[in-house]
């Protein structure tokens, strides 16, 4: 099950961007993970927005807002091609939510954390990647 967290300085997103960025990022993650577009999988794609208070994020150069997207997925859920696509699309999604141009892409970092198999639990049980693959296959309309 995927989880995505966007950390941003408060006020760095547009009002419209702030209203939709969490669901947009969750949809991006599910798409690149290859999960079926079902209510069950959408409900398991947790998305967090962490807004930092003014003055708590800076660089050695300036105070322009930077954005950190952290993605946690089961190990093996994303191939190198899927990781690259996820990073690219998540970056575009955050830039759009902040009203920034593509030239500002270096202000968005995306970190992919792969959770080792057998170390993810949900509903009181250990969830393994193979279990999720089987579940996804059972929920696909084309399976």
PyMOL commands that set and color helices and strands:
alter all, ss='L'
color gray80, all
select helices_A, chain A and resi 15-33+39-44+80-98+102-107+129-139
alter helices_A, ss='H'
color red, helices_A
select strands_A, chain A and resi 3-9+46-52+67-74+108-115+121-122+125-126
alter strands_A, ss='S'
color yellow, strands_A
deselect
rebuild
show_as cartoon
